[in-house]
């Protein structure tokens, strides 16, 4: 944890606000974010690329709360979006549509039209059929669609299988060996402007090696396209830099930038990067309450009021998050399994976690939950979506309130 999320006199704080003070007004469970840490993460990312004309397009799927996106809009961030809903959110938050990249393998005709009408600047093309569809719609609307073709470099990012996106057999992008032919098609299509090359090999990557291999392939493709009289003006190198969840070694951003500087040093291009988790991941915690302590002959459980519908990552990916008591206690610790109340055996947040003398009513915090927590949450078991709280210095604000039961069913038709 950075200084924005820390203990003082055995109490957990986010910036200058004690978590217990928030809980007095907002019942658990809830997400809590540090605005200063979001800003610091973004600034740190951007300053490392001062050597090149660049834009940082936050991958909004990591956390799409419009109030958090507004923080980044004030930093002049762009957005990497994968749906028309994300484009809508970004524009509502004040993002310049000229700084939005529309990515994703499944863009529908309606979504492409929405993006073009809203002046989205760039499309990341993931299939030949998508290219034809974009040309058709752009022609109908009398728009010029600026494109980068997302190439699949066949690089294993050595991350979780379900979030690796750059190998042969993954659904993403166009095989790098077929890319030149697709660029040739794009060159002759109406209302299409070739702008760049895009790639993204996965998420939560903790080694520089796969990045370096992938980026070198993109550089080679640049020169191969130049021979075909196809000018590339931008590299979109995606995101994927991992954060520390369990004391693992992570990528030094300066070293990552040095690789990009080396592969672009003699090229006349600009740069797009699309970090998500690296901007928002460590800025957020999920605060929950112990509601039952269940002792069995096999193991002991701490049953909390958060569940897998609130934070899906552990049940979906077997992901690790540190889990701590928000008030430090003295004494001997004991191992517990931390679980929610959903009727699924997979509703487990952590196994063999040490706690000292826990009791019902104690508050716990699940750390590094800013990315893919709230944005993946749902109402399974008809559980309400939970509040989100933003802290800045010594103040906190509710940036998403808990809906009522009536609001939960508001879109359902009540048939006789």
N, C-alpha and C positions, 0 to 999 in steps of 0.2 A: 504494500500500500504506500502511496505517496503521502505527503504531508496534508493533502486535502481530505484524506480519510485516515483517521488516526485515533489512538487512545490518549486520553488525558485524565489523570487521577482515576484510572480503571474504568473510565466511561468512554464509549465510542462516539466520535464526532465526525460529521461531514462538514468540512470547513469550520465555521465557528458555532455550529448548531449541534447540540447534544441530541442523539437519536431518541432518547427517552422523552425529550420535550416535543418532538414531532409526534411520537406515539400517543401522547396525551390528547392530541387533537385529531389525529388520523389513525383509526383502528387498523391493526395489521390484518393481512399482509399488505405491504406497499413497496414500490420501488423508490429509491432515493438517489439522486444524481448530484454531482459536484459540477457547477458551471465552470468554475475556475480550472478544473482539471480537463474538461472538454476543450476549453480555449487553449490551454497550455499544450495539449496533445496536438491540436491542429497547427499551432504556431511552430512547434518543434518539427512537425512534418514539413511544413512549407519552407522553413528557413534552410533546410538541408538541400533544397533544389534551387537555390538562388542563382546557380551557375547557368541556368537554362530558362527560356520562356516556358512557363508551365502553368497548369491549373490543377488544383486538388479537388476532385469530384467525389465528395463523401458518398459512400455506398449506403444509400438511405435504407436499404433493407435491414441493416444492422439495428437501427432503432429509428422509427419514422415519426415519433412524436413531433408535431409541428413546432412546438416551443423549443425543442432542442435543435431542430433544423434552423430556426430563426437565429440562434446563437451563431451558427456557421455562416448563415447568409450575411450577417454583419461583418464576418471575416472575409467576405467576397468569395466564398467557396462555390464550387460547382456541385452537381449532383450526378451520381451514377444511378439511373433508375431502371427498373425491370418491369414496370407496368404503367399503364396510364394513371392509375391511382397514385402511384409514387410521383409521377410528373405533376399531378394536380396538387399534392401535398407540398412539393418543392416550390411551385409557383406561389401558392398561398402563403408560404413562409417567407417569400421575398427573394427567392433564388432567381437570378437572371436566366431565362430560358436559353440564352445563347451559351450558357455554361452547363447545360444538361446534356448528358450522353444517354441515349435510350439503348440499353443493352437487353439481353435475354433471348432465349431460343424460341419463345412462343408468342411473338408479337402478333396480335390479331389485326385484321383490316381496320376495325374500329379504333384500336389503340394507335396504329400508325397514323390514321387520319387525325386523331386527337392531338398527337404529338406535332404533326406538321402544322395544323391550324394554330397551335400554341407556340409556334416559332422555335421549337426545339432544334438545337443547332446541329447535332450529330447523331447518327445511327450506327450502332455496332452490329454488323451483319453476320449472322450465324449460319446461313444456309443459302444455296442458290435460289431456291424458291422464294425465300424472303426478299432477296434482291429484286427479283422480278415484280413481286407484289409492291414493294416500296416505289419502284419506278412507275408502275401503273397508277398508284394513288397520287404520287407527287405530280404526275402529268395532269391528272384530273383536276387537281387543285392549283395548277400552275405554280408549283413550288419547286425549288431545287433542293434535293435531299443530299446533304453532305454525309459521306460514309467512311467508316473504317471497317475493313473485314477482319473479324475475329478469327485468328488462326489457332489451331490446336497443334502445339509443337511436339506432342508426344513426350512430355516430360512428367515423370512421377514426382509430385511435390512432397512425398514422404509425410503426408498428413493423414487424417482419418479418411477412410475409403469413401465415406458418404459426402465429403466436402473437397474431394480432389477432382479437378475439372479439366486437366490438360493432358490426359492420356488418350491413346487410341482406344476407342470403345466408349469413352465418355460422350455424353450427348452434346457437348458444347463446342462451338466453333467449327471451322472448316479445316480439314487436314492440311497441314502446311505444304505437303507435296502437291496438293490440288489448288493451292491459293492463287498461283499465277494465272491459271486458266479462268478462275472466277473474276480476278481483276480485269482480265481482257474483256470478259462479258460486260462488267460494270462500265468499262471505258466507252462502250458503244451503246449503252442504254440511255434513253431520254430521261432528262430531269435528275440525273445522278451525277454527283461531283465526288471524285475520289479525293479523300483527305488524308487517310492514315492507315496504319496497321494496328490492330488491337490484339491483346492476349491476356489471359487470366488463368493461372494454373491451379488455383485452389485457395483454401482459407486455412488460417491458423498454422502457417508455415513458420518453422523455427530454425531453418538452415538457409544460408545464402546460396548453396550449390545449385538447387533447382532453379532459382531465379536467374543465376548467371548463365546456366545452360540454355534456358528459354530465351533470354534477352539476346544472346549471341545468335540464335537462330533467326530472331526478328531482324537483326542487323544484316544477316546474309540475305534474307528475303528482300530487304530494302534495295540492295545492290542488284539482285536478280530482276527486280521490277524496273529498276533504272535502265537496264539493258533493253527492256521492252518499251522504253519511252513512257513509263508510268511513274509520275512524280509523287512521292510520299512526303507529306509535310508535317506529319505528327505521329508519334508513337503513343498509344494508349497501353500502358504496361500493367493496368489493373491494380489490384490490391493483394491481400493475402498475408500480410505480415502478422505473425502471431503475437499474443501477449502472454504474460506469465500467469498461469493459473495455479501451478503447483511447484514453484521454485525451479522450473525448467529454465534452461538457458535460452534466451531469445535473441533475435537479430538486432545488431547495433545499426541504427538508422543511418549513421554516418558511413558505415561500410556498405550498406545497401545503396546509398546515393553514389558512392564512389564507383560501383559497378556500372550504374546507369551513366555516369559521367564518362566513363571509359568507352562504352559502346556508342555514345552519341557525340563524342568530342569533335569529329570531323564531318558531322552530318548537319545539314541545314534543316533542322526540324524543331518543332515544339514538343512538349511532353504533357501527357495526361496521366494522372495517377488516381486510383479509386479506393483509398483506404476506408474501411468501415469499422471493424473491430479495433484497429489501432487508434482510432479517434475516440471511440465511445466506450470500449469494453471495460477498462478499469475505473471508469468514472461513476459506475453505478453499483448499488448493493440492493439486495432483496431482503427486507426486514420482515421477520415472521415471529410468531409466538409459539412456545411449547404449550400444547393443550393437554397432552397425556404423556405419561411415562409408563411404558408397557414392558414388564419384565417377564421373560420366558426362560425355560431351562436351556434354550439354545443361544439366545442373544437378547439384548435389551434394546428397546426402541424409544426414540424421542419422536412423538407424533406432533407435527407442527401444523399451523393453520394455512400455510402455503402448500401448493400441490403442483403436480406436473403440468397442469393446465396454465399455471402462472410462469413456470420456468421449465421448458421442455428439454433443454439440452442434456441433462443427466440421463433422462429416460430414453431420449432419441439417439444420442451418440455415446452413452456411457461417459459423458464429460465430467471432469473433475472441477469442483469449485471449493475453495476453502470455506469452512463454516465455523463461525465463532460466536461465543456469547458476547453480547454488547456491554456486559459488566464483568470485569475480571474478578475471579474469586481465588482465594487461597485454599490449598488442600490437595488431596490426591485425586487424580483424574480416573475416569472409567470410560471404556469404549461403548459407543452407542451407534445404532443405525438410525439415520435421520430420514424420516418418511413423511409423506403427506397423506391426506385422507381419501384420495381418489381410489375407486374400486379397480385398481390395476396393480399387479405385483411389481410392475416397473416404476411405480411412483416412489422412487428412492432418490434422495439428494446426496447421500453420502454413507459409506460403510466404514466401520471401525474408526469413528471420529471421537476424539477425546474431549470430554466435558467434566468439569468439576462440580459436583453436587447440584445437578440441574433440578429444577422443580417446575411444575405447571405455572404458567404465567411469565416465565423468563423470556426475554427477547433474544433472538439470535439474528445474525446477519450472514447471508450468503454473498460472498464477495465476487467482484469482477463480473457482475451480471448486467452491465450496461448494454452489451451487444447480444442480440438474438435472445433476449429475455422477453421484454414487453412486446416486441414486434412479432414474436411467435406465440404469444399467449392466446388463449381461447376460453370458451365457456363450457368446456366438457364437464359433464355431471351437473350442468346448469349452475355452475359457479360463476359469480360475477367477475368481470374483469376488475383488476385491482388498481388503486390509485397510483399515480406517479408524482413524485415530489422533486422540485428543483431547489437546490440550496446555492445561494450566493452570499458569501461572507457570513453575516449573522442573521440572515433572513431566509425563510423558505416559503415556497408557493406551490399550490396544487396545480399541476399542469395536465393531469387527467383525473377526474373524479371517479369514484365508484358508482356505476349505474345502479338504478333500482331494479327490482324484479320486473316491474312493468316495462321498463326500458329494455330489459333483456329480451322480451317477447314482442317488441313493438313492430317488428317487420313481419310477424307471422299472421296470416289471415285466420280469423276466428270463424270457422265454418259451423253452421248449425248441424 
